[in-house]
Amino acid sequence: MKDQERDMMRKIILNMVSKGAVHWTDLQKKVLATCHPFATSHTFNSQLRYLVSKGFIEKVSRGIYYITKSGETLLSIL
């Protein structure tokens, strides 16, 4: 996956999570519905795991995610 595509996927995920706590299933459906050719389930899962591991998104409870302050900063940069 190219860096531009990876950044675009991260921006889409962060943008959707920035609107409030969101469930994983809803987030995945919305991201995959963007109709970008690189938006696959595997890509979504790997990018979400990356954002959580780096502290840009935090898991509140089972399947519920919200954006952190560092995630908001990253979103403004992307």
OpenMM code with the backbone's topology and positions (N, CA, C; nanometers):
from openmm import Vec3, app, unit

residues = "MET LYS ASP GLN GLU ARG ASP MET MET ARG LYS ILE ILE LEU ASN MET VAL SER LYS GLY ALA VAL HIS TRP THR ASP LEU GLN LYS LYS VAL LEU ALA THR CYS HIS PRO PHE ALA THR SER HIS THR PHE ASN SER GLN LEU ARG TYR LEU VAL SER LYS GLY PHE ILE GLU LYS VAL SER ARG GLY ILE TYR TYR ILE THR LYS SER GLY GLU THR LEU LEU SER ILE LEU".split()
positions = [
    Vec3(0.0847, -0.1180, 0.0000),
    Vec3(0.0000, 0.0000, 0.0000),
    Vec3(0.0887, 0.1236, 0.0000),
    Vec3(0.0561, 0.2177, -0.0825),
    Vec3(0.1346, 0.3392, -0.0934),
    Vec3(0.1064, 0.4307, 0.0247),
    Vec3(0.2024, 0.5192, 0.0509),
    Vec3(0.1881, 0.6109, 0.1639),
    Vec3(0.0659, 0.7005, 0.1498),
    Vec3(0.0367, 0.7479, 0.0298),
    Vec3(-0.0802, 0.8337, 0.0091),
    Vec3(-0.2095, 0.7606, 0.0430),
    Vec3(-0.2202, 0.6368, -0.0006),
    Vec3(-0.3400, 0.5581, 0.0272),
    Vec3(-0.3527, 0.5296, 0.1764),
    Vec3(-0.2413, 0.5004, 0.2389),
    Vec3(-0.2407, 0.4731, 0.3827),
    Vec3(-0.2843, 0.5982, 0.4591),
    Vec3(-0.2306, 0.7136, 0.4214),
    Vec3(-0.2682, 0.8385, 0.4872),
    Vec3(-0.4151, 0.8717, 0.4647),
    Vec3(-0.4653, 0.8456, 0.3443),
    Vec3(-0.6050, 0.8736, 0.3151),
    Vec3(-0.6962, 0.7840, 0.3993),
    Vec3(-0.6595, 0.6574, 0.4118),
    Vec3(-0.7385, 0.5645, 0.4932),
    Vec3(-0.7368, 0.6094, 0.6392),
    Vec3(-0.6230, 0.6492, 0.6894),
    Vec3(-0.6132, 0.6965, 0.8281),
    Vec3(-0.6966, 0.8218, 0.8483),
    Vec3(-0.6935, 0.9118, 0.7504),
    Vec3(-0.7710, 1.0355, 0.7605),
    Vec3(-0.9207, 1.0053, 0.7640),
    Vec3(-0.9657, 0.9132, 0.6816),
    Vec3(-1.1075, 0.8752, 0.6787),
    Vec3(-1.1487, 0.8174, 0.8137),
    Vec3(-1.0659, 0.7271, 0.8673),
    Vec3(-1.0968, 0.6647, 0.9967),
    Vec3(-1.0995, 0.7698, 1.1072),
    Vec3(-0.9965, 0.8543, 1.1138),
    Vec3(-0.9900, 0.9561, 1.2183),
    Vec3(-1.1048, 1.0548, 1.2074),
    Vec3(-1.1400, 1.0918, 1.0856),
    Vec3(-1.2498, 1.1854, 1.0650),
    Vec3(-1.3815, 1.1286, 1.1176),
    Vec3(-1.4061, 1.0025, 1.0919),
    Vec3(-1.5303, 0.9403, 1.1379),
    Vec3(-1.5324, 0.9223, 1.2894),
    Vec3(-1.4182, 0.8888, 1.3463),
    Vec3(-1.4113, 0.8699, 1.4916),
    Vec3(-1.4166, 1.0041, 1.5638),
    Vec3(-1.3733, 1.1112, 1.4984),
    Vec3(-1.3721, 1.2429, 1.5627),
    Vec3(-1.5127, 1.2962, 1.5894),
    Vec3(-1.6129, 1.2381, 1.5261),
    Vec3(-1.7509, 1.2830, 1.5449),
    Vec3(-1.8136, 1.2264, 1.6709),
    Vec3(-1.7402, 1.1421, 1.7424),
    Vec3(-1.7895, 1.0816, 1.8658),
    Vec3(-1.7542, 0.9341, 1.8687),
    Vec3(-1.7757, 0.8719, 1.9837),
    Vec3(-1.7457, 0.7298, 1.9976),
    Vec3(-1.8246, 0.6515, 1.8937),
    Vec3(-1.7575, 0.5602, 1.8270),
    Vec3(-1.8204, 0.4846, 1.7194),
    Vec3(-1.7881, 0.3366, 1.7344),
    Vec3(-1.8826, 0.2536, 1.6962),
    Vec3(-1.8647, 0.1090, 1.7045),
    Vec3(-1.7859, 0.0605, 1.5834),
    Vec3(-1.7041, -0.0420, 1.6040),
    Vec3(-1.6172, -0.0955, 1.4993),
    Vec3(-1.6950, -0.1315, 1.3736),
    Vec3(-1.8087, -0.1977, 1.3869),
    Vec3(-1.8871, -0.2413, 1.2709),
    Vec3(-1.9341, -0.1224, 1.1882),
    Vec3(-1.9865, -0.0200, 1.2552),
    Vec3(-2.0325, 0.0992, 1.1844),
    Vec3(-1.9161, 0.1700, 1.1165),
    Vec3(-1.8051, 0.1776, 1.1859),
    Vec3(-1.6866, 0.2417, 1.1303),
    Vec3(-1.6379, 0.1688, 1.0055),
    Vec3(-1.6312, 0.0370, 1.0125),
    Vec3(-1.5852, -0.0413, 0.8980),
    Vec3(-1.6790, -0.0229, 0.7781),
    Vec3(-1.8083, -0.0290, 0.8009),
    Vec3(-1.9043, -0.0127, 0.6918),
    Vec3(-1.8896, 0.1235, 0.6243),
    Vec3(-1.8741, 0.2281, 0.7046),
    Vec3(-1.8627, 0.3629, 0.6487),
    Vec3(-1.7320, 0.3808, 0.5719),
    Vec3(-1.6239, 0.3260, 0.6244),
    Vec3(-1.4945, 0.3385, 0.5567),
    Vec3(-1.4948, 0.2613, 0.4258),
    Vec3(-1.5461, 0.1402, 0.4265),
    Vec3(-1.5491, 0.0595, 0.3046),
    Vec3(-1.6464, 0.1164, 0.2015),
    Vec3(-1.7453, 0.1925, 0.2457),
    Vec3(-1.8422, 0.2535, 0.1546),
    Vec3(-1.7864, 0.3763, 0.0830),
    Vec3(-1.6651, 0.4173, 0.1159),
    Vec3(-1.6063, 0.5338, 0.0494),
    Vec3(-1.5739, 0.5054, -0.0960),
    Vec3(-1.5758, 0.3791, -0.1354),
    Vec3(-1.5551, 0.3350, -0.2743),
    Vec3(-1.4131, 0.3595, -0.3265),
    Vec3(-1.3191, 0.3805, -0.2374),
    Vec3(-1.1801, 0.3875, -0.2811),
    Vec3(-1.1339, 0.2450, -0.3113),
    Vec3(-1.0589, 0.2251, -0.4190),
    Vec3(-1.0179, 0.0887, -0.4555),
    Vec3(-0.9305, 0.0203, -0.3500),
    Vec3(-0.8618, 0.0982, -0.2682),
    Vec3(-0.7748, 0.0405, -0.1655),
    Vec3(-0.8482, 0.0155, -0.0345),
    Vec3(-0.9754, 0.0548, -0.0246),
    Vec3(-1.0525, 0.0392, 0.0986),
    Vec3(-1.1074, -0.1027, 0.1074),
    Vec3(-1.0272, -0.1910, 0.1641),
    Vec3(-1.0667, -0.3302, 0.1829),
    Vec3(-1.0752, -0.3595, 0.3325),
    Vec3(-1.1344, -0.4706, 0.3671),
    Vec3(-1.1451, -0.5095, 0.5085),
    Vec3(-1.0073, -0.5247, 0.5710),
    Vec3(-0.9157, -0.5871, 0.4980),
    Vec3(-0.7805, -0.6067, 0.5495),
    Vec3(-0.7104, -0.4731, 0.5736),
    Vec3(-0.7213, -0.3823, 0.4782),
    Vec3(-0.6583, -0.2510, 0.4917),
    Vec3(-0.7181, -0.1752, 0.6088),
    Vec3(-0.8508, -0.1789, 0.6196),
    Vec3(-0.9173, -0.1115, 0.7302),
    Vec3(-0.8678, -0.1660, 0.8640),
    Vec3(-0.8666, -0.2982, 0.8779),
    Vec3(-0.8233, -0.3596, 1.0039),
    Vec3(-0.6803, -0.3220, 1.0390),
    Vec3(-0.5909, -0.3262, 0.9419),
    Vec3(-0.4507, -0.2960, 0.9704),
    Vec3(-0.4322, -0.1488, 1.0067),
    Vec3(-0.5032, -0.0600, 0.9409),
    Vec3(-0.4885, 0.0822, 0.9712),
    Vec3(-0.5524, 0.1181, 1.1054),
    Vec3(-0.6641, 0.0552, 1.1380),
    Vec3(-0.7249, 0.0792, 1.2683),
    Vec3(-0.6330, 0.0290, 1.3800),
    Vec3(-0.5752, -0.0896, 1.3614),
    Vec3(-0.4798, -0.1423, 1.4611),
    Vec3(-0.3605, -0.0481, 1.4764),
    Vec3(-0.3117, 0.0059, 1.3651),
    Vec3(-0.1990, 0.0995, 1.3702),
    Vec3(-0.2369, 0.2238, 1.4517),
    Vec3(-0.3535, 0.2813, 1.4220),
    Vec3(-0.3961, 0.4031, 1.4914),
    Vec3(-0.4157, 0.3788, 1.6410),
    Vec3(-0.4651, 0.2622, 1.6782),
    Vec3(-0.4828, 0.2283, 1.8200),
    Vec3(-0.3466, 0.2071, 1.8859),
    Vec3(-0.2574, 0.1356, 1.8182),
    Vec3(-0.1265, 0.1051, 1.8768),
    Vec3(-0.0419, 0.2307, 1.8980),
    Vec3(-0.0606, 0.3307, 1.8143),
    Vec3(0.0160, 0.4555, 1.8265),
    Vec3(-0.0526, 0.5585, 1.9160),
    Vec3(-0.1728, 0.5259, 1.9652),
    Vec3(-0.2414, 0.6146, 2.0589),
    Vec3(-0.3226, 0.7248, 1.9940),
    Vec3(-0.3511, 0.7143, 1.8650),
    Vec3(-0.4317, 0.8152, 1.7969),
    Vec3(-0.5811, 0.7900, 1.8174),
    Vec3(-0.6146, 0.6642, 1.8397),
    Vec3(-0.7519, 0.6230, 1.8686),
    Vec3(-0.7456, 0.5349, 1.9921),
    Vec3(-0.8454, 0.5493, 2.0776),
    Vec3(-0.8485, 0.4683, 2.1990),
    Vec3(-0.9741, 0.3819, 2.1997),
    Vec3(-0.9572, 0.2605, 2.2458),
    Vec3(-1.0696, 0.1671, 2.2566),
    Vec3(-1.1340, 0.1876, 2.3929),
    Vec3(-1.2592, 0.2319, 2.3938),
    Vec3(-1.3306, 0.2604, 2.5178),
    Vec3(-1.3806, 0.1317, 2.5814),
    Vec3(-1.4472, 0.0503, 2.5023),
    Vec3(-1.4952, -0.0797, 2.5463),
    Vec3(-1.4957, -0.1702, 2.4239),
    Vec3(-1.5524, -0.2860, 2.4363),
    Vec3(-1.5477, -0.3830, 2.3278),
    Vec3(-1.6078, -0.3252, 2.1995),
    Vec3(-1.5223, -0.2988, 2.1026),
    Vec3(-1.5660, -0.2506, 1.9727),
    Vec3(-1.5993, -0.1033, 1.9642),
    Vec3(-1.5815, -0.0270, 2.0712),
    Vec3(-1.6136, 0.1158, 2.0716),
    Vec3(-1.4834, 0.1963, 2.0750),
    Vec3(-1.4703, 0.2890, 1.9802),
    Vec3(-1.3472, 0.3676, 1.9660),
    Vec3(-1.3782, 0.5166, 1.9676),
    Vec3(-1.2803, 0.5946, 2.0169),
    Vec3(-1.2901, 0.7393, 2.0066),
    Vec3(-1.1512, 0.7955, 1.9819),
    Vec3(-1.1474, 0.9193, 1.9342),
    Vec3(-1.0212, 0.9827, 1.8969),
    Vec3(-0.9561, 1.0448, 2.0201),
    Vec3(-0.8239, 1.0452, 2.0240),
    Vec3(-0.7489, 1.1069, 2.1338),
    Vec3(-0.6995, 1.2448, 2.0877),
    Vec3(-0.6377, 1.3177, 2.1793),
    Vec3(-0.5820, 1.4496, 2.1447),
    Vec3(-0.4756, 1.4368, 2.0367),
    Vec3(-0.3894, 1.3359, 2.0481),
    Vec3(-0.2861, 1.3177, 1.9452),
    Vec3(-0.3495, 1.2775, 1.8127),
    Vec3(-0.4626, 1.2078, 1.8163),
    Vec3(-0.5350, 1.1729, 1.6957),
    Vec3(-0.5937, 1.2955, 1.6284),
    Vec3(-0.6438, 1.3888, 1.7089),
    Vec3(-0.6956, 1.5147, 1.6545),
    Vec3(-0.5844, 1.5935, 1.5870),
    Vec3(-0.4670, 1.5913, 1.6490),
    Vec3(-0.3516, 1.6599, 1.5904),
    Vec3(-0.3122, 1.5963, 1.4572),
    Vec3(-0.3069, 1.4638, 1.4538),
    Vec3(-0.2747, 1.3937, 1.3298),
    Vec3(-0.3780, 1.4228, 1.2215),
    Vec3(-0.5043, 1.4255, 1.2586),
    Vec3(-0.6107, 1.4541, 1.1625),
    Vec3(-0.5920, 1.5923, 1.1004),
    Vec3(-0.5553, 1.6896, 1.1827),
    Vec3(-0.5345, 1.8248, 1.1290),
    Vec3(-0.4136, 1.8308, 1.0350),
    Vec3(-0.3151, 1.7444, 1.0583),
    Vec3(-0.1962, 1.7400, 0.9723),
    Vec3(-0.2274, 1.6719, 0.8403),
    Vec3(-0.3062, 1.5634, 0.8471),
    Vec3(-0.3383, 1.4886, 0.7249),
    Vec3(-0.4289, 1.5709, 0.6368),
] * unit.nanometer
topology = app.Topology()
chain = topology.addChain("A")
for resn in residues:
    res = topology.addResidue(resn, chain)
    for name in ("N", "CA", "C"):
        topology.addAtom(name, app.Element.getBySymbol(name[0]), res)
